[in-house]
């Protein structure tokens, strides 16, 4: 087994990285939940479809702001996930082989 695959299959390394990813996923989920909690149906003067349409049209700027905020948080979340895939690649392709070489040199002395 190579150093790269050993690094990925080491449960401690995988769990530590997974914990950080899960924690950040939770933070993003809370942020999105807080956005949704602020959405409310506007009060209606009459219970008809036209009254609902007028009330929703009056609150359109709030809904547009919600959609934009949701998209921005989603974009940051996707960028964060991509960043962690790059971090994993760097750990596997760069750090693990260097660590293996250092360990071999130290053990041969």
NUKOL-768654 format. One line per 8 residues: number of its first residue (from 1); their letters; for each residue x, y, z of N, C-alpha, C. Coordinates in nm, 4 decimals. Layout:
residues N
NUM = a = X,Y,Z,X,Y,Z,X,Y,Z; ...
//
This chain:
residues 109
1 = xxxxxxxx = 0.0846,-0.1173,0.0000,0.0000,0.0000,0.0000,0.0895,0.1241,0.0000; 0.0582,0.2218,-0.0829,0.1398,0.3426,-0.0924,0.1052,0.4378,0.0217; 0.1895,0.5371,0.0382,0.1664,0.6359,0.1438,0.0371,0.7126,0.1191; 0.0079,0.7358,-0.0091,-0.1142,0.8096,-0.0415,-0.2381,0.7332,0.0034; -0.2446,0.6058,-0.0312,-0.3622,0.5287,0.0055,-0.3659,0.5022,0.1558; -0.2483,0.4865,0.2191,-0.2461,0.4690,0.3641,-0.3018,0.5914,0.4341; -0.2672,0.7096,0.3824,-0.3157,0.8323,0.4443,-0.4678,0.8404,0.4362; -0.5228,0.8044,0.3218,-0.6676,0.8102,0.3057,-0.7390,0.7048,0.3881
9 = xxxxxxxx = -0.6772,0.5872,0.4027,-0.7430,0.4779,0.4725,-0.7191,0.4795,0.6228; -0.6327,0.5679,0.6698,-0.6129,0.5813,0.8139,-0.7386,0.6453,0.8730; -0.8052,0.5722,0.9613,-0.9326,0.6192,1.0158,-0.9201,0.7511,1.0904; -0.8101,0.7697,1.1602,-0.7938,0.8951,1.2357,-0.7877,1.0148,1.1428; -0.7114,1.0036,1.0345,-0.7012,1.1146,0.9393,-0.8355,1.1420,0.8730; -0.9021,1.0365,0.8303,-1.0297,1.0512,0.7610,-1.1357,1.1094,0.8544; -1.1397,1.0600,0.9784,-1.2400,1.1104,1.0730,-1.2145,1.2560,1.1094; -1.0891,1.2951,1.1256,-1.0579,1.4337,1.1600,-1.1022,1.5277,1.0484
17 = xxxxxxxx = -1.0732,1.4902,0.9252,-1.1144,1.5733,0.8125,-1.2659,1.5743,0.7988; -1.3292,1.4598,0.8186,-1.4754,1.4527,0.8097,-1.5420,1.5380,0.9160; -1.4853,1.5413,1.0364,-1.5431,1.6234,1.1434,-1.5446,1.7706,1.1056; -1.4372,1.8177,1.0480,-1.4306,1.9586,1.0082,-1.5320,1.9870,0.8988; -1.5425,1.8971,0.8019,-1.6386,1.9161,0.6932,-1.7812,1.9126,0.7473; -1.8122,1.8186,0.8363,-1.9470,1.8094,0.8927,-1.9808,1.9323,0.9758; -1.8843,1.9819,1.0517,-1.9087,2.1016,1.1314,-1.9406,2.2207,1.0417; -1.8625,2.2377,0.9370,-1.8882,2.3507,0.8472,-2.0195,2.3325,0.7720
25 = xxxxxxxx = -2.0541,2.2084,0.7365,-2.1842,2.1840,0.6743,-2.2971,2.2253,0.7691; -2.2808,2.1958,0.8962,-2.3804,2.2358,0.9949,-2.3938,2.3860,1.0072; -2.2819,2.4559,1.0013,-2.2858,2.6020,1.0088,-2.3606,2.6588,0.8888; -2.3332,2.6065,0.7699,-2.4044,2.6533,0.6509,-2.5532,2.6183,0.6600; -2.5850,2.5000,0.7108,-2.7255,2.4614,0.7246,-2.7987,2.5530,0.8221; -2.7342,2.5916,0.9294,-2.7962,2.6839,1.0252,-2.8181,2.8197,0.9608; -2.7215,2.8672,0.8851,-2.7367,2.9968,0.8176,-2.8550,2.9938,0.7207; -2.8678,2.8862,0.6461,-2.9803,2.8752,0.5521,-3.1132,2.8630,0.6270
33 = xxxxxxxx = -3.1126,2.7934,0.7396,-3.2345,2.7798,0.8191,-3.2778,2.9146,0.8750; -3.1825,2.9936,0.9201,-3.2163,3.1260,0.9722,-3.2766,3.2145,0.8639; -3.2307,3.1976,0.7415,-3.2919,3.2726,0.6311,-3.4374,3.2326,0.6122; -3.4640,3.1040,0.6155,-3.5999,3.0548,0.5918,-3.6938,3.0950,0.7055; -3.6434,3.0991,0.8278,-3.7286,3.1350,0.9409,-3.7838,3.2760,0.9298; -3.7173,3.3618,0.8556,-3.7626,3.4999,0.8409,-3.8745,3.5141,0.7378; -3.8978,3.4114,0.6589,-4.0059,3.4189,0.5592,-4.1415,3.4052,0.6272; -4.2290,3.4983,0.5944,-4.3649,3.4935,0.6475,-4.4623,3.5332,0.5365
41 = xxxxxxxx = -4.5786,3.4749,0.5408,-4.6829,3.5167,0.4480,-4.7365,3.6520,0.4920; -4.7591,3.7404,0.3985,-4.8120,3.8722,0.4362,-4.9572,3.8605,0.4827; -5.0000,3.9523,0.5684,-5.1403,3.9483,0.6127,-5.2334,3.9785,0.4948; -5.3455,3.9110,0.4919,-5.4403,3.9273,0.3819,-5.5646,4.0018,0.4301; -5.6072,4.0964,0.3449,-5.7312,4.1684,0.3767,-5.8514,4.0782,0.3506; -5.8436,4.0030,0.2429,-5.9516,3.9100,0.2086,-5.8884,3.7763,0.1717; -5.9613,3.6705,0.1875,-5.9092,3.5381,0.1560,-5.9444,3.5015,0.0122; -5.8681,3.5593,-0.0795,-5.8903,3.5291,-0.2209,-5.7544,3.5198,-0.2898
49 = xxxxxxxx = -5.7554,3.4618,-0.4071,-5.6319,3.4465,-0.4830,-5.5765,3.5813,-0.5255; -5.6622,3.6741,-0.5610,-5.6135,3.8059,-0.6045,-5.5534,3.8832,-0.4874; -5.6106,3.8708,-0.3681,-5.5547,3.9381,-0.2503,-5.4181,3.8792,-0.2171; -5.4044,3.7467,-0.2286,-5.2756,3.6818,-0.2035,-5.1724,3.7274,-0.3065; -5.2105,3.7355,-0.4327,-5.1189,3.7802,-0.5386,-5.0720,3.9230,-0.5135; -5.1633,4.0124,-0.4733,-5.1250,4.1520,-0.4449,-5.0304,4.1592,-0.3248; -5.0594,4.0811,-0.2206,-4.9756,4.0830,-0.1004,-4.8362,4.0278,-0.1306; -4.8292,3.9212,-0.2089,-4.6982,3.8654,-0.2458,-4.6210,3.9611,-0.3358
57 = xxxxxxxx = -4.6898,4.0298,-0.4256,-4.6236,4.1278,-0.5126,-4.5687,4.2439,-0.4304; -4.6404,4.2818,-0.3267,-4.5931,4.3914,-0.2413,-4.4674,4.3497,-0.1640; -4.4562,4.2209,-0.1314,-4.3394,4.1711,-0.0588,-4.2321,4.1133,-0.1509; -4.2425,4.1354,-0.2789,-4.1469,4.0792,-0.3752,-4.0017,4.1153,-0.3431; -3.9709,4.2399,-0.3021,-3.8299,4.2698,-0.2697,-3.7731,4.1815,-0.1585; -3.8549,4.1482,-0.0594,-3.8077,4.0583,0.0468,-3.7777,3.9199,-0.0070; -3.8634,3.8705,-0.0956,-3.8421,3.7376,-0.1520,-3.7203,3.7348,-0.2439; -3.7006,3.8424,-0.3184,-3.5816,3.8509,-0.4047,-3.4554,3.8545,-0.3184
65 = xxxxxxxx = -3.4591,3.9302,-0.2090,-3.3440,3.9360,-0.1185,-3.3176,3.7978,-0.0574; -3.4238,3.7242,-0.0241,-3.4081,3.5893,0.0289,-3.3395,3.4990,-0.0731; -3.3862,3.5019,-0.1975,-3.3290,3.4155,-0.3014,-3.1823,3.4489,-0.3245; -3.1505,3.5771,-0.3304,-3.0107,3.6178,-0.3516,-2.9243,3.5724,-0.2333; -2.9716,3.5924,-0.1119,-2.8958,3.5505,0.0066,-2.8764,3.3994,0.0093; -2.9817,3.3255,-0.0244,-2.9736,3.1801,-0.0282,-2.8700,3.1352,-0.1305; -2.8703,3.1979,-0.2471,-2.7733,3.1622,-0.3512,-2.6304,3.1956,-0.3091; -2.6108,3.3096,-0.2460,-2.4760,3.3485,-0.2016,-2.4228,3.2482,-0.0995
73 = xxxxxxxx = -2.5057,3.2119,-0.0020,-2.4612,3.1139,0.0969,-2.4346,2.9799,0.0299; -2.5191,2.9415,-0.0646,-2.4977,2.8168,-0.1374,-2.3684,2.8168,-0.2168; -2.3363,2.9290,-0.2794,-2.2103,2.9408,-0.3547,-2.0906,2.9288,-0.2609; -2.0977,2.9949,-0.1451,-1.9891,2.9822,-0.0478,-1.9752,2.8380,0.0012; -2.0883,2.7703,0.0205,-2.0862,2.6317,0.0659,-2.0185,2.5421,-0.0376; -2.0550,2.5585,-0.1641,-1.9920,2.4789,-0.2698,-1.8423,2.5093,-0.2806; -1.8059,2.6361,-0.2688,-1.6639,2.6727,-0.2735,-1.5894,2.6090,-0.1562; -1.6527,2.6066,-0.0408,-1.5915,2.5456,0.0765,-1.5699,2.3956,0.0553
81 = xxxxxxxx = -1.6684,2.3281,-0.0026,-1.6533,2.1851,-0.0306,-1.5415,2.1593,-0.1311; -1.5325,2.2446,-0.2330,-1.4230,2.2301,-0.3305,-1.2883,2.2532,-0.2640; -1.2820,2.3509,-0.1742,-1.1579,2.3781,-0.1025,-1.1142,2.2560,-0.0227; -1.2068,2.1886,0.0420,-1.1697,2.0698,0.1181,-1.1291,1.9540,0.0289; -1.1832,1.9469,-0.0916,-1.1359,1.8418,-0.1822,-0.9929,1.8718,-0.2263; -0.9596,1.9999,-0.2437,-0.8218,2.0373,-0.2774,-0.7297,2.0093,-0.1589; -0.7760,2.0410,-0.0390,-0.6952,2.0142,0.0804,-0.6669,1.8645,0.0921; -0.7676,1.7821,0.0673,-0.7483,1.6373,0.0723,-0.6464,1.5931,-0.0308
89 = xxxxxxxx = -0.6570,1.6476,-0.1509,-0.5620,1.6117,-0.2565,-0.4197,1.6511,-0.2170; -0.4033,1.7716,-0.1611,-0.2701,1.8174,-0.1198,-0.2149,1.7272,-0.0097; -0.2992,1.6912,0.0858,-0.2530,1.6031,0.1931,-0.2097,1.4684,0.1387; -0.2855,1.4154,0.0446,-0.2558,1.2827,-0.0091,-0.1370,1.2866,-0.1040; -0.1344,1.3848,-0.1937,-0.0322,1.3864,-0.2992,0.0992,1.4496,-0.2552; 0.0949,1.5407,-0.1588,0.2165,1.6140,-0.1230,0.2647,1.5801,0.0176; 0.1791,1.5959,0.1144,0.2222,1.5836,0.2538,0.2535,1.4381,0.2910; 0.1679,1.3451,0.2526,0.1900,1.2045,0.2900,0.3207,1.1490,0.2333
97 = xxxxxxxx = 0.3523,1.1695,0.1047,0.4799,1.1183,0.0548,0.6015,1.1821,0.1227; 0.5923,1.3097,0.1526,0.7036,1.3766,0.2211,0.7201,1.3182,0.3611; 0.6084,1.2969,0.4305,0.6139,1.2374,0.5636,0.6721,1.0978,0.5614; 0.6368,1.0216,0.4583,0.6917,0.8868,0.4463,0.8424,0.8911,0.4240; 0.8885,0.9821,0.3409,1.0338,0.9944,0.3159,1.1075,1.0354,0.4427; 1.0517,1.1288,0.5160,1.1154,1.1728,0.6403,1.1212,1.0573,0.7396; 1.0124,0.9809,0.7491,1.0098,0.8673,0.8412,1.1136,0.7622,0.8026; 1.1297,0.7371,0.6722,1.2290,0.6385,0.6279,1.3702,0.6857,0.6601
105 = xxxxx = 1.3971,0.8138,0.6394,1.5311,0.8665,0.6687,1.5605,0.8606,0.8171; 1.4610,0.8932,0.8996,1.4839,0.8911,1.0444,1.5020,0.7482,1.0952; 1.4292,0.6542,1.0374,1.4404,0.5177,1.0863,1.5683,0.4507,1.0392; 1.6283,0.4988,0.9299,1.7511,0.4379,0.8792,1.8741,0.4891,0.9531; 1.8604,0.5893,1.0327,1.9760,0.6446,1.1052,2.0002,0.5759,1.2337
//
